[in-house]
Amino acid sequence: MSGHAIVIGAGLAGSSAAERLAARGWKIDLIDRAQAPGQGASGNLAGVLRPLPSLDDNRLARLTRAGFQHACRHFEALIAAGQPLRLGRTGVLHLARDESHAAIQERVVEIRQAAADELLFVDRERARQLAGWPVTTGGWWFPGGGWVDPASLCRANLARHAAAITPHYDTEVARIERPADLWRACDTAGRVIAEAPLLILANATTARHFAVAAHLPLRAARGQVSHLGATPGSAPEIVVCRLGYVTPAIDGQRCAGATFSVDDGEAALREADHADNLARLDFILPGYGKGIQARDLAGRVGFRPLSPDRLPMIGAVGDAAAIDPDSPSRPLAGMPRVPGLYLINGFGARGIVWSALAGELLACLITAAPLPLPDDLVGAVDPGRFLLRGRNRRLRAQPAP
């Protein structure tokens, strides 16, 4: 099955969706208001690649594990195809917050029985050796984890099947419409940028500006990353996390962060947030930031889209206008959908881990191919879940007859 789709957004979400559909022979019109791919939330110098285990192996843990495994295969395929993806498979050390958390981490490893090259628990002494710094606790060690340059991933996704993808950069979509069987994306002057039977919204919280997606509970989380000068070979040479993260030296800079402030629209760097990141850095690597002044730091601010349950939104968009809030609840599979409208969004701080799998899942849903996730996880990321929840809340609020 092949077709033609418009993708709005050229970040991790949009480039992943475009790459997976283009790989199946689809033509893609890719639209982004920036002058190049990966300039929004996907524009940080580096993002962390690692899963997120849990004691109960909940949906978030299962999704990040599946995403991590899929991402690793996807990155290897991009590199094998000659794409200049920038990443460092240095390993990721996720330190315990305290001794109680360390006990939980150790128990998770015992229950998971993961392969040694996937997940280990290391004691404090081994953690110190890995980090090259006197850390205070042990923690999880992900040997296959590391860091990825998100913008380079966006570029690699789009270059892999470049002949099938027509980019429209520096272009603002002011309106979307579907007068017949074709979706149209129009600019601020009312001109049609592109039209196709299928439209994918991968444009973070801006998706809510369109009436058909206004019901989606997407929110923006402001994240400020601090950049520290670093020399090659200086510690740490791995990614280290502990209620924050610090990367190895990348082009003479080390990333430390990041703040997480929901519904905070300040785009400028803030000295107070640099100070918060230095406090996180000291919690990760005690004494590492000694002598570093917040006022002297450079960095970057990004706005990451997230959902209330912190799971992504991947799939067909529900038709909110067609749902009667007074009618009995129906299964998610029976929810009315806006014809030809799909969403890939809400990655929060996990775009590096989720994007490749999310693109594959969306392409499979569109083309009716076998899905890469079990049904319960497919339902857990379905954008329609919020319409069901909203309707159920309204019904419960009604007085009993």
VOPAGU-2260 file (C-alpha; in pm, 1 decimal, decimal comma):
REM VOPAGU-2260
SITE   aa  ch    i         X         Y         Z
SITE  MET   A    0       0,0       0,0       0,0
SITE  SER   A    1     134,5     343,0     -92,6
SITE  GLY   A    2     -17,1     686,8     -75,6
SITE  HIS   A    3      36,7    1054,6     -16,6
SITE  ALA   A    4      41,9    1234,7     318,5
SITE  ILE   A    5     107,4    1578,3     459,7
SITE  VAL   A    6     318,6    1586,2     776,1
SITE  ILE   A    7     317,2    1908,8     977,5
SITE  GLY   A    8     629,6    1926,0    1192,7
SITE  ALA   A    9     987,7    1826,3    1109,4
SITE  GLY   A   10    1109,4    1735,1    1456,8
SITE  LEU   A   11    1163,7    1385,1    1592,9
SITE  ALA   A   12     794,1    1298,6    1563,9
SITE  GLY   A   13     736,0    1429,3    1212,8
SITE  SER   A   14    1064,3    1309,3    1064,3
SITE  SER   A   15    1009,1     960,6    1207,5
SITE  ALA   A   16     657,1     939,3    1062,9
SITE  ALA   A   17     776,7    1069,4     726,7
SITE  GLU   A   18    1067,2     823,0     715,2
SITE  ARG   A   19     851,2     520,0     793,9
SITE  LEU   A   20     584,8     606,8     537,3
SITE  ALA   A   21     843,7     700,7     273,8
SITE  ALA   A   22    1008,2     362,8     330,8
SITE  ARG   A   23     676,0     207,6     227,5
SITE  GLY   A   24     662,7     404,7     -96,7
SITE  TRP   A   25     450,7     697,5      20,2
SITE  LYS   A   26     496,2    1052,7    -101,3
SITE  ILE   A   27     528,4    1304,2     179,5
SITE  ASP   A   28     482,2    1679,5     190,2
SITE  LEU   A   29     666,7    1787,7     504,9
SITE  ILE   A   30     588,8    2134,7     642,1
SITE  ASP   A   31     770,0    2318,1     919,8
SITE  ARG   A   32     781,0    2682,3    1021,8
SITE  ALA   A   33    1156,6    2662,2    1094,1
SITE  GLN   A   34    1422,8    2686,2     825,3
SITE  ALA   A   35    1549,9    2330,5     882,4
SITE  PRO   A   36    1440,5    2008,9    1054,9
SITE  GLY   A   37    1485,1    1958,8    1428,2
SITE  GLN   A   38    1483,7    2323,2    1534,0
SITE  GLY   A   39    1218,1    2312,1    1806,1
SITE  ALA   A   40    1213,6    2072,5    2101,6
SITE  SER   A   41    1436,6    1843,8    1892,2
SITE  GLY   A   42    1710,9    2105,8    1866,9
SITE  ASN   A   43    1908,5    2032,8    2184,1
SITE  LEU   A   44    2273,2    1938,1    2152,5
SITE  ALA   A   45    2207,2    1590,1    2293,6
SITE  GLY   A   46    1929,9    1374,1    2430,4
SITE  VAL   A   47    1960,8    1066,6    2651,3
SITE  LEU   A   48    1903,0     717,1    2512,0
SITE  ARG   A   49    1800,8     465,3    2778,6
SITE  PRO   A   50    1491,0     271,8    2891,6
SITE  LEU   A   51    1312,3     332,4    3221,2
SITE  PRO   A   52    1251,5       9,6    3418,2
SITE  SER   A   53    1001,8     -15,8    3701,6
SITE  LEU   A   54     926,5    -261,8    3977,7
SITE  ASP   A   55     578,8    -339,4    3841,7
SITE  ASP   A   56     684,8    -322,7    3474,8
SITE  ASN   A   57     408,2     -70,6    3408,5
SITE  ARG   A   58     301,1      67,3    3071,2
SITE  LEU   A   59     560,1     344,0    3075,0
SITE  ALA   A   60     838,2      95,9    3149,3
SITE  ARG   A   61     722,4    -145,0    2879,5
SITE  LEU   A   62     685,8     132,8    2624,0
SITE  THR   A   63    1028,8     281,7    2693,6
SITE  ARG   A   64    1188,3     -64,0    2679,0
SITE  ALA   A   65    1025,0    -137,1    2344,2
SITE  GLY   A   66    1114,6     212,2    2224,4
SITE  PHE   A   67    1476,9     175,7    2331,8
SITE  GLN   A   68    1516,7    -156,5    2153,3
SITE  HIS   A   69    1350,0     -26,6    1837,6
SITE  ALA   A   70    1552,8     295,1    1845,9
SITE  CYS   A   71    1880,9     104,6    1867,5
SITE  ARG   A   72    1788,9    -101,5    1559,7
SITE  HIS   A   73    1674,3     208,8    1373,9
SITE  PHE   A   74    1992,8     399,8    1449,3
SITE  GLU   A   75    2203,3     108,0    1328,3
SITE  ALA   A   76    1999,0      96,0    1006,7
SITE  LEU   A   77    2047,6     469,1     947,1
SITE  ILE   A   78    2422,5     440,6     996,4
SITE  ALA   A   79    2438,1     133,8     771,3
SITE  ALA   A   80    2256,2     338,9     505,5
SITE  GLY   A   81    2533,0     598,0     523,1
SITE  GLN   A   82    2344,8     863,8     718,1
SITE  PRO   A   83    2564,0    1086,3     938,8
SITE  LEU   A   84    2374,4    1030,4    1260,4
SITE  ARG   A   85    2560,7    1175,2    1558,0
SITE  LEU   A   86    2545,6     963,8    1871,8
SITE  GLY   A   87    2764,5     814,3    2140,9
SITE  ARG   A   88    2684,7     466,6    2273,3
SITE  THR   A   89    2883,1     544,7    2586,8
SITE  GLY   A   90    2648,7     372,1    2828,0
SITE  VAL   A   91    2416,7     542,8    3076,2
SITE  LEU   A   92    2458,4     527,1    3452,1
SITE  HIS   A   93    2130,3     598,0    3634,7
SITE  LEU   A   94    2228,5     654,7    3996,8
SITE  ALA   A   95    1987,3     577,9    4279,3
SITE  ARG   A   96    1840,6     874,6    4465,1
SITE  ASP   A   97    1918,7     714,4    4802,0
SITE  GLU   A   98    1975,5     372,9    4958,5
SITE  SER   A   99    1604,0     284,4    4953,7
SITE  HIS   A  100    1588,7     360,7    4583,4
SITE  ALA   A  101    1906,2     157,8    4529,7
SITE  ALA   A  102    1735,4    -143,2    4687,5
SITE  ILE   A  103    1441,2     -99,8    4450,6
SITE  GLN   A  104    1673,4     -69,1    4152,4
SITE  GLU   A  105    1853,9    -387,3    4251,8
SITE  ARG   A  106    1524,2    -570,1    4293,1
SITE  VAL   A  107    1409,0    -454,3    3946,7
SITE  VAL   A  108    1722,1    -606,4    3792,3
SITE  GLU   A  109    1661,0    -934,6    3976,9
SITE  ILE   A  110    1299,0    -953,1    3855,7
SITE  ARG   A  111    1369,6    -842,1    3498,4
SITE  GLN   A  112    1655,6   -1090,6    3452,8
SITE  ALA   A  113    1775,3    -877,0    3164,4
SITE  ALA   A  114    2083,0    -961,8    2963,2
SITE  ALA   A  115    2406,9    -820,8    3104,1
SITE  ASP   A  116    2452,6    -600,3    2798,4
SITE  GLU   A  117    2106,4    -447,1    2855,2
SITE  LEU   A  118    2075,1    -373,5    3226,3
SITE  LEU   A  119    2290,2    -424,5    3535,1
SITE  PHE   A  120    2290,9    -296,8    3890,0
SITE  VAL   A  121    2630,8    -169,6    3997,7
SITE  ASP   A  122    2743,9     -85,1    4350,1
SITE  ARG   A  123    2886,9     251,3    4449,4
SITE  GLU   A  124    3247,6     153,7    4384,0
SITE  ARG   A  125    3172,3      30,4    4033,0
SITE  ALA   A  126    2958,1     338,9    3970,0
SITE  ARG   A  127    3253,4     556,2    4070,6
SITE  GLN   A  128    3475,2     375,0    3822,9
SITE  LEU   A  129    3222,3     414,4    3542,0
SITE  ALA   A  130    3160,7     782,5    3610,9
SITE  GLY   A  131    3522,0     866,9    3680,4
SITE  TRP   A  132    3397,3    1063,6    3979,6
SITE  PRO   A  133    3327,7     990,4    4350,5
SITE  VAL   A  134    2949,7     939,1    4333,1
SITE  THR   A  135    2756,9     858,8    4649,6
SITE  THR   A  136    2537,0     565,4    4540,9
SITE  GLY   A  137    2522,9     276,7    4299,9
SITE  GLY   A  138    2254,1     239,6    4037,3
SITE  TRP   A  139    2142,0     100,8    3704,9
SITE  TRP   A  140    2398,0      63,3    3428,9
SITE  PHE   A  141    2269,3      54,7    3070,0
SITE  PRO   A  142    2572,9     -50,7    2861,0
SITE  GLY   A  143    2389,0       5,7    2532,6
SITE  GLY   A  144    2261,3     350,4    2621,8
SITE  GLY   A  145    2417,2     684,0    2546,2
SITE  TRP   A  146    2343,6    1018,7    2385,7
SITE  VAL   A  147    2200,9    1119,7    2047,4
SITE  ASP   A  148    2205,4    1452,2    1864,2
SITE  PRO   A  149    1828,8    1495,0    1799,7
SITE  ALA   A  150    1858,3    1730,8    1503,2
SITE  SER   A  151    2100,5    1493,7    1331,3
SITE  LEU   A  152    1843,7    1217,2    1379,8
SITE  CYS   A  153    1575,4    1432,1    1216,0
SITE  ARG   A  154    1806,5    1504,4     921,4
SITE  ALA   A  155    1903,3    1138,4     886,2
SITE  ASN   A  156    1538,4    1027,9     889,6
SITE  LEU   A  157    1450,5    1270,2     611,3
SITE  ALA   A  158    1761,1    1204,6     401,3
SITE  ARG   A  159    1718,6     827,5     398,5
SITE  HIS   A  160    1427,3     845,0     152,1
SITE  ALA   A  161    1475,2    1202,6      38,2
SITE  ALA   A  162    1332,4    1145,6    -310,1
SITE  ALA   A  163     991,6    1068,1    -157,3
SITE  ILE   A  164     980,9    1370,8      75,4
SITE  THR   A  165     908,1    1725,4     -41,0
SITE  PRO   A  166    1005,7    1971,3     234,3
SITE  HIS   A  167     835,7    2306,9     288,6
SITE  TYR   A  168    1052,3    2486,3     544,3
SITE  ASP   A  169    1008,4    2839,7     673,3
SITE  THR   A  170     636,6    2786,5     615,5
SITE  GLU   A  171     361,8    2847,2     868,7
SITE  VAL   A  172      41,8    2644,4     845,6
SITE  ALA   A  173    -237,1    2880,7     943,2
SITE  ARG   A  174    -530,6    2657,9     856,4
SITE  ILE   A  175    -612,8    2298,2     769,3
SITE  GLU   A  176    -930,8    2198,3     590,0
SITE  ARG   A  177   -1089,2    1898,9     420,1
SITE  PRO   A  178   -1346,9    2026,6     170,2
SITE  ALA   A  179   -1377,9    1687,1      -3,1
SITE  ASP   A  180   -1155,2    1382,2      27,2
SITE  LEU   A  181    -830,1    1577,1      41,8
SITE  TRP   A  182    -671,6    1756,4     333,8
SITE  ARG   A  183    -529,4    2098,7     259,2
SITE  ALA   A  184    -266,5    2284,8     455,2
SITE  CYS   A  185    -290,4    2659,6     392,1
SITE  ASP   A  186     -49,9    2939,4     478,0
SITE  THR   A  187    -125,2    3273,9     640,9
SITE  ALA   A  188    -224,1    3422,3     302,3
SITE  GLY   A  189    -473,7    3142,8     240,5
SITE  ARG   A  190    -259,4    2974,9     -24,7
SITE  VAL   A  191    -256,4    2594,7     -37,1
SITE  ILE   A  192      85,7    2464,4      64,7
SITE  ALA   A  193       0,4    2100,4      -1,3
SITE  GLU   A  194    -297,4    1869,9     -25,7
SITE  ALA   A  195    -324,8    1496,2      28,0
SITE  PRO   A  196    -576,5    1234,5     145,7
SITE  LEU   A  197    -398,7    1201,1     478,7
SITE  LEU   A  198    -269,5    1459,1     726,9
SITE  ILE   A  199     -37,9    1393,7    1022,4
SITE  LEU   A  200      -3,4    1645,6    1305,3
SITE  ALA   A  201     347,0    1626,4    1449,3
SITE  ASN   A  202     374,3    1991,3    1545,9
SITE  ALA   A  203     379,6    1969,0    1926,4
SITE  THR   A  204     127,6    2187,4    2111,8
SITE  THR   A  205      62,9    2393,5    1797,7
SITE  ALA   A  206    -157,3    2102,8    1687,5
SITE  ARG   A  207    -423,3    2236,1    1925,6
SITE  HIS   A  208    -454,0    2554,6    1722,0
SITE  PHE   A  209    -656,5    2358,6    1468,6
SITE  ALA   A  210   -1021,4    2311,5    1565,4
SITE  VAL   A  211   -1025,1    1934,5    1496,8
SITE  ALA   A  212    -742,6    1886,0    1748,7
SITE  ALA   A  213    -836,7    2152,7    2004,5
SITE  HIS   A  214    -969,3    1889,0    2247,1
SITE  LEU   A  215    -628,5    1723,2    2286,5
SITE  PRO   A  216    -481,1    1790,4    2633,6
SITE  LEU   A  217    -133,7    1872,9    2503,4
SITE  ARG   A  218      75,2    2096,2    2726,8
SITE  ALA   A  219     422,4    2240,2    2685,9
SITE  ALA   A  220     701,0    2177,8    2933,3
SITE  ARG   A  221     981,8    2430,8    2927,6
SITE  GLY   A  222    1320,4    2267,8    2958,7
SITE  GLN   A  223    1643,2    2463,6    2999,8
SITE  VAL   A  224    1971,5    2282,0    2942,9
SITE  SER   A  225    2300,5    2429,4    3062,5
SITE  HIS   A  226    2618,3    2401,2    2853,5
SITE  LEU   A  227    2948,0    2360,4    3034,5
SITE  GLY   A  228    3286,6    2386,0    2869,2
SITE  ALA   A  229    3452,2    2043,1    2848,9
SITE  THR   A  230    3771,1    1893,1    2712,3
SITE  PRO   A  231    3776,6    1556,4    2531,4
SITE  GLY   A  232    3847,0    1267,9    2765,1
SITE  SER   A  233    3740,6    1452,8    3079,3
SITE  ALA   A  234    3505,5    1281,7    3323,1
SITE  PRO   A  235    3239,1    1174,7    3289,0
SITE  GLU   A  236    3286,1     998,1    2957,6
SITE  ILE   A  237    2942,6     840,3    2993,7
SITE  VAL   A  238    2594,1     983,2    3050,7
SITE  VAL   A  239    2512,5     999,9    3421,7
SITE  CYS   A  240    2158,7    1055,5    3553,9
SITE  ARG   A  241    2013,5    1123,6    3898,8
SITE  LEU   A  242    1705,9    1349,4    3896,1
SITE  GLY   A  243    1880,3    1516,4    3604,8
SITE  TYR   A  244    2158,6    1424,4    3364,5
SITE  VAL   A  245    2505,2    1518,7    3249,6
SITE  THR   A  246    2660,4    1412,6    2920,2
SITE  PRO   A  247    3016,3    1349,7    2806,5
SITE  ALA   A  248    3201,4    1622,9    2619,3
SITE  ILE   A  249    3037,5    1689,6    2280,8
SITE  ASP   A  250    3209,8    1942,4    2055,7
SITE  GLY   A  251    3373,4    2099,1    2357,6
SITE  GLN   A  252    3052,7    2126,3    2556,8
SITE  ARG   A  253    2883,0    1916,4    2820,4
SITE  CYS   A  254    2503,8    1925,2    2866,2
SITE  ALA   A  255    2359,5    1936,8    3216,6
SITE  GLY   A  256    1996,3    1961,2    3308,0
SITE  ALA   A  257    1727,2    1988,5    3253,4
SITE  THR   A  258    1458,9    2198,3    3413,8
SITE  PHE   A  259    1096,7    2095,2    3362,5
SITE  SER   A  260     838,7    2372,4    3395,1
SITE  VAL   A  261     487,6    2311,9    3258,2
SITE  ASP   A  262     296,9    2600,0    3095,4
SITE  ASP   A  263     598,2    2829,2    3122,2
SITE  GLY   A  264     641,5    3020,6    2796,9
SITE  GLU   A  265     961,3    3211,9    2871,0
SITE  ALA   A  266    1195,0    3152,3    2576,6
SITE  ALA   A  267    1499,6    3336,2    2713,8
SITE  LEU   A  268    1765,9    3165,6    2923,1
SITE  ARG   A  269    1727,3    3223,7    3296,5
SITE  GLU   A  270    2013,4    3242,9    3543,8
SITE  ALA   A  271    1790,1    3084,6    3809,6
SITE  ASP   A  272    1740,1    2779,4    3588,8
SITE  HIS   A  273    2114,5    2750,4    3531,1
SITE  ALA   A  274    2148,5    2754,3    3910,3
SITE  ASP   A  275    1891,2    2473,1    3933,4
SITE  ASN   A  276    2087,8    2271,5    3679,0
SITE  LEU   A  277    2409,5    2324,8    3874,0
SITE  ALA   A  278    2230,2    2197,1    4185,7
SITE  ARG   A  279    2122,7    1888,5    3990,8
SITE  LEU   A  280    2478,1    1845,0    3868,7
SITE  ASP   A  281    2605,1    1854,2    4225,7
SITE  PHE   A  282    2347,4    1589,7    4323,1
SITE  ILE   A  283    2470,2    1368,7    4037,9
SITE  LEU   A  284    2844,4    1433,0    4072,5
SITE  PRO   A  285    2914,0    1592,6    4412,9
SITE  GLY   A  286    3146,4    1889,0    4384,7
SITE  TYR   A  287    3163,8    1877,3    4006,0
SITE  GLY   A  288    3023,2    2226,3    3958,1
SITE  LYS   A  289    3246,3    2393,3    4215,6
SITE  GLY   A  290    3358,9    2727,9    4085,4
SITE  ILE   A  291    3106,5    2737,2    3799,6
SITE  GLN   A  292    2881,9    3043,2    3809,4
SITE  ALA   A  293    2528,9    3025,2    3676,4
SITE  ARG   A  294    2559,3    3370,7    3525,2
SITE  ASP   A  295    2846,9    3255,4    3304,4
SITE  LEU   A  296    2669,6    2959,2    3145,3
SITE  ALA   A  297    2529,4    2922,3    2797,5
SITE  GLY   A  298    2247,2    2682,3    2718,2
SITE  ARG   A  299    1926,4    2623,5    2531,9
SITE  VAL   A  300    1553,7    2639,1    2604,7
SITE  GLY   A  301    1312,7    2395,0    2441,9
SITE  PHE   A  302     939,2    2335,7    2480,5
SITE  ARG   A  303     842,7    1969,3    2491,8
SITE  PRO   A  304     484,2    1856,5    2433,0
SITE  LEU   A  305     341,1    1619,3    2688,9
SITE  SER   A  306      11,6    1458,3    2783,4
SITE  PRO   A  307    -148,5    1431,6    3129,8
SITE  ASP   A  308     -50,3    1064,7    3168,1
SITE  ARG   A  309     302,4    1125,5    3028,6
SITE  LEU   A  310     244,2     872,4    2750,3
SITE  PRO   A  311     267,5     978,6    2385,4
SITE  MET   A  312     -27,2    1026,3    2149,3
SITE  ILE   A  313      -0,3     809,1    1838,9
SITE  GLY   A  314    -286,4     723,6    1606,2
SITE  ALA   A  315    -606,5     848,0    1447,1
SITE  VAL   A  316    -757,8    1163,9    1594,0
SITE  GLY   A  317   -1097,0    1119,2    1756,5
SITE  ASP   A  318   -1387,9    1324,3    1626,9
SITE  ALA   A  319   -1482,9    1523,0    1936,3
SITE  ALA   A  320   -1773,4    1690,4    1754,4
SITE  ALA   A  321   -1931,4    1352,8    1678,2
SITE  ILE   A  322   -1933,9    1231,6    2039,0
SITE  ASP   A  323   -2245,3    1290,1    2246,5
SITE  PRO   A  324   -2133,1    1337,0    2608,5
SITE  ASP   A  325   -2469,2    1205,4    2727,6
SITE  SER   A  326   -2450,0     879,1    2533,1
SITE  PRO   A  327   -2321,7     554,3    2686,9
SITE  SER   A  328   -1950,2     503,0    2669,4
SITE  ARG   A  329   -1827,6     291,6    2380,4
SITE  PRO   A  330   -1499,4     101,2    2339,0
SITE  LEU   A  331   -1201,4     290,5    2208,4
SITE  ALA   A  332   -1212,5      86,4    1889,7
SITE  GLY   A  333   -1562,3     217,4    1820,1
SITE  MET   A  334   -1478,3     583,6    1864,9
SITE  PRO   A  335   -1561,1     804,8    1565,0
SITE  ARG   A  336   -1246,5     944,3    1402,9
SITE  VAL   A  337   -1176,2    1245,9    1187,1
SITE  PRO   A  338   -1125,0    1093,7     839,0
SITE  GLY   A  339    -762,9    1087,7     731,8
SITE  LEU   A  340    -629,5    1278,5    1035,2
SITE  TYR   A  341    -351,3    1131,6    1249,6
SITE  LEU   A  342    -136,6    1245,1    1539,2
SITE  ILE   A  343     217,5    1165,5    1656,1
SITE  ASN   A  344     291,1    1385,1    1953,5
SITE  GLY   A  345     332,4    1421,5    2329,3
SITE  PHE   A  346     679,5    1269,4    2368,6
SITE  GLY   A  347     774,5    1494,4    2659,2
SITE  ALA   A  348    1140,3    1434,3    2745,0
SITE  ARG   A  349    1150,4    1090,1    2578,2
SITE  GLY   A  350    1158,7    1176,3    2209,8
SITE  ILE   A  351    1492,9    1004,4    2151,7
SITE  VAL   A  352    1362,6     677,9    2299,8
SITE  TRP   A  353    1010,0     682,3    2155,6
SITE  SER   A  354    1026,5     850,6    1815,5
SITE  ALA   A  355    1144,3     560,7    1597,9
SITE  LEU   A  356     890,6     318,9    1744,8
SITE  ALA   A  357     618,7     584,4    1729,1
SITE  GLY   A  358     685,6     641,4    1359,7
SITE  GLU   A  359     667,9     268,9    1290,6
SITE  LEU   A  360     347,2     227,6    1492,0
SITE  LEU   A  361     180,6     516,9    1310,7
SITE  ALA   A  362     283,0     382,8     969,2
SITE  CYS   A  363     146,4      39,2    1060,9
SITE  LEU   A  364    -183,4     187,4    1179,5
SITE  ILE   A  365    -216,6     386,0     857,6
SITE  THR   A  366    -131,0      95,0     628,0
SITE  ALA   A  367    -311,6    -175,8     830,4
SITE  ALA   A  368      16,5    -364,6     877,3
SITE  PRO   A  369      94,9    -584,4    1181,8
SITE  LEU   A  370     155,1    -361,7    1482,6
SITE  PRO   A  371     491,3    -346,9    1664,4
SITE  LEU   A  372     326,7    -327,2    2008,5
SITE  PRO   A  373      68,9    -535,6    2197,2
SITE  ASP   A  374    -289,4    -414,0    2187,7
SITE  ASP   A  375    -291,5    -274,8    2541,0
SITE  LEU   A  376       2,3     -44,3    2466,1
SITE  VAL   A  377    -149,4      59,1    2133,4
SITE  GLY   A  378    -462,3     159,5    2324,4
SITE  ALA   A  379    -254,6     332,3    2591,9
SITE  VAL   A  380    -108,6     573,2    2333,0
SITE  ASP   A  381    -425,9     617,9    2125,0
SITE  PRO   A  382    -514,6     991,2    2113,5
SITE  GLY   A  383    -879,4     898,6    2154,8
SITE  ARG   A  384    -822,7     790,5    2512,4
SITE  PHE   A  385    -869,2    1145,3    2635,3
SITE  LEU   A  386   -1211,3    1177,9    2477,7
SITE  LEU   A  387   -1319,6     862,5    2659,0
SITE  ARG   A  388   -1182,7     990,4    2987,7
SITE  GLY   A  389   -1343,1    1331,1    2946,1
SITE  ARG   A  390   -1679,1    1178,0    2865,5
SITE  ASN   A  391   -1660,2     939,2    3160,5
SITE  ARG   A  392   -1577,5    1226,9    3396,2
SITE  ARG   A  393   -1881,0    1421,5    3273,9
SITE  LEU   A  394   -2105,4    1119,9    3317,6
SITE  ARG   A  395   -1981,8    1057,8    3672,1
SITE  ALA   A  396   -2043,4    1421,6    3760,2
SITE  GLN   A  397   -2412,5    1397,5    3668,0
SITE  PRO   A  398   -2654,1    1348,3    3962,3
SITE  ALA   A  399   -2807,3    1003,0    3998,2
SITE  PRO   A  400   -3165,6     971,2    3865,1
